Amino acid sequence: MQSASMTNASIQRDRARLRLLLRLSLAGVVFTTVVILIGVWTRLVDAGLGCPDWPGCYGRLVVPDAERAMAHSPDAPLEAFKAWVEMVHRYVASALGLLVISLLALGAGLRRRSGYPWRTSVALLVVILLQGAFGAFTVTLKLWPQVVTLHLLGGLAVLLLFLWLHLSLRRFAKGAAAPGVARRRLTPLWVIAMLCLLLQLALGGWVSSNYAGIACQGFPTCNGQWWPEMDWSEGFHLTQTVGPNYLHGQLHADARTAIHQGHRIGALVLGLALIALALRYWRENLQRPWLGGLVFAYGIQVGLGIANVLMWLPLWLALLHTAGAVALVLLLALAVWHWRESAVAAEDSTRRDKEWVHV
């Protein structure tokens, strides 16, 4: 009787722990979205170098007064608003790291259970640590575009891992994660759509980090021309010198125009990939809501991008454009998840997708 009572108590503890893990992982998705938007806001108000050092601000954990800041870094005068914006970003990012560590600690007792997503939890910790390093490099390398772009992509990677962990925990809680459960493999169309979105996100980060958001004025033309003067080699020169202060950018106008135009072309390619994906799988009832939402979100995102150009990149609209990118990432990830979890044979779908790609 005592043994059975202890077993029941252990089961109840595991269930309570699992419920907490589900809530925390979902909170991680929401919190990461907030951190990404705060990071973008920090950049848009030119506060990325509000504190010239890292992890503190002028050597302190809170923003000091002007006298102490001057004593610490006489070549970087304190701008209190920008310093506080940067430090708030660091505080919330640190809190996100603590959330990841909490998830790992809570899940340690379940890691040997079949189907528990322990590897995803560890991967999340590794990525959040790398993200912290990129945050430091963003400051110490003075907004070097390569690092800024990777920092944005890293934030989206954290978001995806939180979502994947939450979905995996839900599957584990339902007992549907036993070995041998058939899951469909990704077909070529899915892979193409994912790669197109990744490329477009990288291009968006490159536009932002090189301050090319309004390098093209007007739409659908760019500076009054369909194909203006552009310097592609300089715009996408990925071995730029480390050292200058990249606040407000270092590239000339034609290079920034090439970056902006590349982002527009990427948006067109992404749209074609998403529409092809939706048309191919529209007849599948389980996929229709996700694919419909994905195409709809893409349309909204295109509209936001055009509005940003026509309205000269207002802060609130630029933040909405970033939120739209986050929505695309989440919707595509959810569509991929439900595709893989659908108990349908993969071979016929793979064959048909290859035919679509070749056509």
Disulfide bonds with the S-S distance in Angstrom:
Cys51-Cys57 2.07
Cys216-Cys222 1.91
